Amino acid sequence: MFCVAPAELETKMNITKGGLVLFSANSNSSCMELSKKIAERLGVEMGKVQVYQEPNRETRVQIQESVRGKDVFIIQTVSKDVNTTIMELLIMVYACKTSCAKSIIGVIPYFPYSKQCKMRKRGSIVSKLLASMMCKAGLTHLITMDLHQKEIQGFFNIPVDNLRASPFLLQYIQEEIPDYRNAVIVAKSPASAKRAQSFAERLRLGIAVIHGEAQDAESDLVDGRHSPPMVRSVAAIHPSLEIPMLIPKEKPPITVVGDVGGRIAIIVDDIIDDVDSFLAAAETLKERGAYKIFVMATHGLLSSDAPRLIEESAIDEVVVTNTIPHEIQKLQCPKIKTVDISMILSEAIRRIHNGESMSYLFRNIGLDD
């Protein structure tokens, strides 16, 4: 009788019982391009699954292969119908959980509702709700990119790898902007100054910050702490209690802190959705003497009339990554360029599946990046 040593048996089982399955949770075919690129880089085929909408608009997911004991990676890129996108992901995660998958890793390059990560008046922190729903559905790990606020990672009780797109955008600047040494990195508001500083220090360039009344920083929005509960009577307040009132903010006239005259201005941010603030910044930079204006952002939502407005604006080029599909917007506006980030996502998937360290993907990344 042939006997196998326990260590050898364990090694053989690890080879055979594992396995990587790659699914795309999108019912919209235009959102599957990133999934296909990742699968091609990993040298695997996309998993067999059907995701579609019933006539009554309910989402149905049918997994058509075994996922028992396997590492399942679900890639979900956000479409214009963001709520349907979320339901597709949640249903597929739960389907994999009930089919006994060993681990279920969500690959969500752009985390939806990430702008709703702070309390506003009597609203809610929707990104916290979404994180709880994903964990409850069965997600065991999350791979995402450039969260709007890094603190969103704390909303999850599972590991979160927040990858960075900045190396790809920096490479684009160095290779595609011939005279980039004559450029200055611009923050369109003080809120994005840290990101601009990170780009400037890595490219050894100067920095400029736009500040003034035309800019509505997210930090200036009123939160729920400014709306105390109603007081039934004046007598309910102690007569000797005088709480000092905070002086309201008054923004100065719009100014540019830094020299942009005769320079290339490169505006950097994490999301470009409503482009009004970018257009206003571009006009201001033109008035101050910038002769070329680029906009660099990780996530190009480009909602509504954004392509038309960009085409008619002083902006020379808008560079975004393919975390969100925007092929239609590119047809409407030739100024929009795309940087492919499938390389870093596929490497993250490979390392997690093989149990390798992820630190290689976070080289030279500081706390402020």
C-alpha positions as CSV (number, residue, x, y, z in Angstrom):
1,M,0.0,0.0,0.0
2,F,1.4,3.4,-1.0
3,C,1.5,6.0,1.8
4,V,1.9,9.8,1.5
5,A,3.6,11.8,4.2
6,P,1.3,14.4,5.8
7,A,3.4,17.4,4.5
8,E,3.4,16.0,1.0
9,L,-0.4,15.4,1.1
10,E,-1.0,18.9,2.3
11,T,1.1,20.3,-0.6
12,K,-0.7,18.2,-3.1
13,M,-4.1,19.3,-1.7
14,N,-3.1,22.9,-1.9
15,I,-2.3,22.5,-5.6
16,T,-5.6,20.8,-6.5
17,K,-8.3,22.0,-4.2
18,G,-7.5,25.7,-4.8
19,G,-8.2,27.6,-8.0
20,L,-9.0,31.0,-9.2
21,V,-12.3,32.0,-10.7
22,L,-12.8,35.4,-12.3
23,F,-16.3,36.8,-12.7
24,S,-17.6,40.0,-14.1
25,A,-20.8,41.1,-12.3
26,N,-21.9,43.6,-15.0
27,S,-25.0,43.0,-17.1
28,N,-23.8,45.9,-19.3
29,S,-21.4,44.7,-21.9
30,S,-19.6,48.0,-22.1
31,C,-18.5,47.6,-18.5
32,M,-16.7,44.3,-19.2
33,E,-13.7,45.6,-21.0
34,L,-11.6,46.0,-17.9
35,S,-12.5,42.5,-16.8
36,K,-11.4,41.1,-20.1
37,K,-8.0,42.9,-19.9
38,I,-7.4,41.6,-16.4
39,A,-8.3,38.0,-17.4
40,E,-5.9,38.3,-20.4
41,R,-3.0,39.5,-18.2
42,L,-3.6,36.7,-15.7
43,G,-3.9,34.1,-18.5
44,V,-7.3,32.8,-17.4
45,E,-10.7,32.7,-18.9
46,M,-13.6,34.6,-17.5
47,G,-15.9,32.5,-15.3
48,K,-19.3,31.5,-16.8
49,V,-22.1,33.5,-15.3
50,Q,-25.3,35.1,-16.4
51,V,-26.3,38.5,-15.0
52,Y,-29.4,40.1,-16.4
53,Q,-32.5,42.1,-15.6
54,E,-36.0,40.5,-15.4
55,P,-38.8,42.3,-17.2
56,N,-39.9,43.7,-13.8
57,R,-36.3,45.2,-13.4
58,E,-35.2,42.6,-10.8
59,T,-31.6,41.5,-11.1
60,R,-30.9,37.8,-11.6
61,V,-27.5,36.1,-11.3
62,Q,-26.9,32.5,-12.4
63,I,-23.4,31.0,-11.8
64,Q,-22.8,28.3,-14.4
65,E,-19.7,26.6,-13.0
66,S,-18.6,25.2,-9.6
67,V,-16.9,27.7,-7.2
68,R,-16.7,25.3,-4.2
69,G,-13.4,25.7,-2.4
70,K,-12.1,28.3,-4.8
71,D,-10.9,31.9,-4.6
72,V,-13.6,33.9,-6.4
73,F,-12.7,37.4,-7.7
74,I,-15.7,39.5,-8.7
75,I,-14.8,42.5,-10.9
76,Q,-17.5,45.2,-10.8
77,T,-17.1,48.5,-12.7
78,V,-19.7,51.1,-12.0
79,S,-22.1,51.9,-14.8
80,K,-24.4,54.9,-15.1
81,D,-27.1,52.9,-13.3
82,V,-25.1,52.8,-10.1
83,N,-27.9,51.2,-8.0
84,T,-28.3,48.3,-10.4
85,T,-24.5,47.9,-10.3
86,I,-24.6,47.5,-6.6
87,M,-27.4,45.0,-6.6
88,E,-25.6,42.9,-9.2
89,L,-22.5,42.8,-7.0
90,L,-24.4,41.9,-3.8
91,I,-26.4,39.2,-5.4
92,M,-23.4,37.6,-7.1
93,V,-21.4,37.7,-3.8
94,Y,-24.2,36.1,-1.9
95,A,-24.6,33.4,-4.7
96,C,-20.9,32.6,-4.4
97,K,-21.2,32.4,-0.6
98,T,-24.1,30.0,-0.7
99,S,-22.1,27.9,-3.3
100,C,-19.3,27.3,-0.8
101,A,-16.6,29.5,-2.3
102,K,-13.4,29.5,-0.1
103,S,-13.0,33.3,-0.4
104,I,-14.9,36.0,-2.2
105,I,-12.8,39.1,-3.2
106,G,-14.5,42.1,-4.7
107,V,-12.5,44.1,-7.3
108,I,-14.2,47.4,-7.3
109,P,-11.9,50.0,-8.9
110,Y,-14.3,52.9,-8.2
111,F,-16.2,52.5,-4.9
112,P,-19.7,53.9,-5.5
113,Y,-21.2,56.5,-3.0
114,S,-17.7,57.3,-1.9
115,K,-18.5,61.0,-1.8
116,Q,-21.2,60.3,0.8
117,C,-18.7,59.4,3.5
118,K,-19.5,62.2,5.9
119,M,-22.6,63.3,7.8
120,R,-24.4,66.2,6.0
121,K,-27.2,67.8,8.0
122,R,-29.8,65.0,8.7
123,G,-28.5,62.7,5.9
124,S,-26.6,59.5,6.3
125,I,-23.1,58.1,5.7
126,V,-24.1,56.0,2.7
127,S,-20.6,54.5,2.0
128,K,-20.7,53.0,5.5
129,L,-24.1,51.4,4.7
130,L,-22.7,50.0,1.5
131,A,-19.7,48.6,3.2
132,S,-21.9,46.8,5.7
133,M,-24.1,45.4,3.0
134,M,-21.1,44.0,1.1
135,C,-19.7,42.4,4.2
136,K,-23.0,40.9,5.2
137,A,-23.5,39.5,1.7
138,G,-20.3,37.5,2.1
139,L,-17.3,39.6,0.8
140,T,-14.1,38.5,2.4
141,H,-11.7,41.0,0.9
142,L,-11.9,44.2,-1.2
143,I,-9.5,45.6,-3.8
144,T,-10.3,49.2,-4.8
145,M,-8.4,52.2,-6.1
146,D,-8.0,55.8,-4.8
147,L,-10.9,56.0,-2.4
148,H,-12.3,59.5,-2.2
149,Q,-11.4,59.4,1.5
150,K,-8.9,56.8,2.8
151,E,-10.9,56.6,6.1
152,I,-13.6,54.6,4.1
153,Q,-11.4,51.6,4.7
154,G,-12.5,51.7,8.4
155,F,-16.1,51.2,7.4
156,F,-15.3,47.5,6.5
157,N,-14.5,44.7,8.9
158,I,-12.6,42.8,6.2
159,P,-9.2,43.6,4.6
160,V,-9.2,46.5,2.1
161,D,-6.4,47.1,-0.4
162,N,-6.7,50.7,-1.6
163,L,-4.4,50.7,-4.7
164,R,-3.1,53.9,-6.2
165,A,-3.3,55.1,-9.9
166,S,-0.8,57.9,-9.4
167,P,2.2,55.9,-10.8
168,F,0.3,55.4,-14.1
169,L,-0.7,59.1,-14.3
170,L,2.9,60.2,-13.4
171,Q,4.2,58.0,-16.2
172,Y,1.7,59.5,-18.6
173,I,2.9,63.0,-17.7
174,Q,6.6,62.1,-18.3
175,E,6.0,60.2,-21.6
176,E,3.1,62.1,-23.2
177,I,3.7,65.8,-22.2
178,P,7.0,66.7,-24.0
179,D,7.7,69.9,-22.1
180,Y,6.5,68.7,-18.7
181,R,9.6,70.2,-17.0
182,N,8.0,73.5,-17.6
183,A,4.8,72.5,-15.9
184,V,3.3,73.3,-12.5
185,I,0.9,71.0,-10.6
186,V,-2.3,72.7,-9.6
187,A,-4.8,72.0,-6.9
188,K,-8.2,73.5,-7.9
189,S,-9.0,74.0,-4.2
190,P,-7.1,73.8,-0.9
191,A,-8.9,70.4,-0.3
192,S,-6.9,68.8,-3.1
193,A,-3.5,70.4,-2.2
194,K,-2.1,67.2,-0.6
195,R,-2.6,65.3,-3.8
196,A,-1.1,68.1,-5.9
197,Q,1.9,68.2,-3.5
198,S,2.5,64.5,-3.9
199,F,2.5,64.8,-7.7
200,A,4.8,67.9,-7.6
201,E,7.3,66.3,-5.2
202,R,7.6,63.1,-7.4
203,L,8.0,65.1,-10.6
204,R,10.3,67.8,-9.0
205,L,7.9,70.5,-10.1
206,G,6.3,73.6,-8.5
207,I,2.8,73.7,-7.1
208,A,0.0,76.2,-7.3
209,V,-3.3,76.3,-5.4
210,I,-6.5,78.1,-6.4
211,H,-8.4,79.6,-3.6
212,G,-11.4,81.9,-3.4
213,E,-15.1,82.3,-3.6
214,A,-15.6,80.4,-6.9
215,Q,-14.4,77.2,-5.2
216,D,-16.8,75.2,-3.0
217,A,-14.6,72.9,-0.9
218,E,-16.3,69.8,0.4
219,S,-15.1,70.6,3.9
220,D,-17.2,73.8,3.9
221,L,-20.5,72.0,3.7
222,V,-22.7,72.2,6.7
223,D,-22.9,68.9,8.7
224,G,-25.4,67.6,11.2
225,R,-23.6,69.1,14.2
226,H,-24.8,72.6,13.2
227,S,-28.5,71.6,13.6
228,P,-29.3,70.9,17.3
229,P,-32.7,69.5,18.3
230,M,-35.6,71.9,18.6
231,V,-36.0,73.6,22.0
232,R,-39.5,73.6,23.4
233,S,-39.1,76.7,25.5
234,V,-36.5,79.4,26.2
235,A,-36.5,78.3,29.8
236,A,-35.0,75.0,28.8
237,I,-31.6,76.7,28.3
238,H,-29.8,77.6,31.5
239,P,-29.7,81.4,31.7
240,S,-26.0,81.5,32.6
241,L,-25.0,79.2,29.6
242,E,-23.7,81.4,26.8
243,I,-22.2,79.3,24.0
244,P,-20.1,81.4,21.6
245,M,-21.3,81.3,18.1
246,L,-18.8,80.3,15.3
247,I,-18.0,83.2,12.9
248,P,-19.3,82.3,9.4
249,K,-16.8,81.8,6.7
250,E,-16.3,84.4,4.0
251,K,-14.1,83.4,1.1
252,P,-11.8,86.0,-0.4
253,P,-11.8,86.8,-4.1
254,I,-10.4,84.0,-6.2
255,T,-6.7,83.9,-6.2
256,V,-3.9,81.6,-7.5
257,V,-1.2,80.9,-4.9
258,G,1.8,80.2,-7.1
259,D,3.2,81.2,-10.5
260,V,1.6,79.7,-13.6
261,G,2.5,82.4,-16.1
262,G,4.1,80.9,-19.3
263,R,3.8,77.4,-17.8
264,I,1.9,74.2,-18.4
265,A,-0.8,73.8,-15.7
266,I,-1.7,70.2,-14.7
267,I,-4.7,70.0,-12.4
268,V,-4.9,66.8,-10.4
269,D,-7.8,65.3,-8.5
270,D,-9.2,61.9,-7.7
271,I,-12.7,62.2,-9.4
272,I,-13.9,64.3,-12.3
273,D,-17.7,64.2,-12.5
274,D,-19.4,67.6,-12.5
275,V,-16.8,69.6,-14.5
276,D,-17.9,73.1,-13.6
277,S,-15.2,73.6,-11.0
278,F,-12.5,72.3,-13.4
279,L,-13.7,74.7,-16.1
280,A,-13.6,77.6,-13.7
281,A,-10.1,76.6,-12.6
282,A,-9.0,76.4,-16.3
283,E,-10.3,79.9,-17.0
284,T,-8.6,81.3,-14.0
285,L,-5.3,79.6,-15.0
286,K,-5.6,81.0,-18.6
287,E,-6.1,84.5,-17.2
288,R,-2.9,84.0,-15.1
289,G,-0.9,83.1,-18.2
290,A,-0.9,79.3,-18.4
291,Y,-0.5,78.3,-22.0
292,K,-1.6,74.7,-21.8
293,I,-4.0,73.1,-19.3
294,F,-4.2,69.3,-18.5
295,V,-6.6,67.6,-16.0
296,M,-5.5,64.3,-14.4
297,A,-7.9,62.2,-12.4
298,T,-8.3,58.6,-11.4
299,H,-12.0,58.2,-11.9
300,G,-13.7,59.8,-14.9
301,L,-17.4,59.7,-14.2
302,L,-17.9,62.6,-16.7
303,S,-21.6,62.8,-16.1
304,S,-24.3,64.8,-17.9
305,D,-22.9,67.3,-20.5
306,A,-19.3,66.9,-19.3
307,P,-17.8,65.8,-22.7
308,R,-19.4,68.8,-24.5
309,L,-18.4,71.3,-21.8
310,I,-14.8,70.0,-21.9
311,E,-14.6,70.2,-25.7
312,E,-15.7,73.8,-25.6
313,S,-13.5,74.8,-22.7
314,A,-9.9,76.1,-22.3
315,I,-8.8,72.6,-21.1
316,D,-6.4,71.0,-23.6
317,E,-6.6,67.4,-22.4
318,V,-8.4,65.3,-19.7
319,V,-6.6,62.2,-18.7
320,V,-8.4,59.5,-16.6
321,T,-8.0,55.8,-16.0
322,N,-10.3,53.0,-17.0
323,T,-11.7,52.4,-13.5
324,I,-15.0,53.5,-15.1
325,P,-16.0,52.9,-18.7
326,H,-16.2,56.1,-20.7
327,E,-15.9,55.1,-24.4
328,I,-19.0,57.0,-25.3
329,Q,-17.7,60.2,-23.7
330,K,-14.4,59.8,-25.7
331,L,-16.4,59.7,-28.9
332,Q,-18.1,62.9,-27.9
333,C,-14.9,64.6,-26.8
334,P,-11.5,63.8,-28.4
335,K,-9.7,65.7,-25.5
336,I,-10.4,62.7,-23.2
337,K,-7.6,60.2,-22.9
338,T,-7.4,56.9,-21.1
339,V,-4.7,55.3,-19.0
340,D,-5.0,51.5,-18.5
341,I,-4.6,50.3,-14.9
342,S,-5.5,46.7,-15.5
343,M,-1.8,45.8,-14.8
344,I,-1.9,46.7,-11.1
345,L,-5.3,45.1,-10.6
346,S,-4.3,41.8,-12.1
347,E,-1.1,41.8,-10.1
348,A,-3.1,42.4,-6.9
349,I,-5.4,39.4,-7.8
350,R,-2.4,37.2,-8.5
351,R,-0.7,38.0,-5.2
352,I,-3.8,37.6,-3.1
353,H,-4.5,34.2,-4.7
354,N,-1.0,33.0,-4.2
355,G,-0.8,34.3,-0.7
356,E,2.0,36.7,-1.5
357,S,2.7,40.1,0.2
358,M,1.0,43.2,-1.2
359,S,3.7,45.6,0.0
360,Y,5.3,45.6,-3.5
361,L,2.3,47.4,-4.8
362,F,2.5,50.1,-2.2
363,R,6.2,51.0,-2.6
364,N,7.1,54.7,-1.8
365,I,3.5,55.5,-0.8
366,G,3.3,57.7,2.2
367,L,0.4,58.5,4.6
368,D,-0.6,61.6,2.7
369,D,-0.7,59.9,-0.8
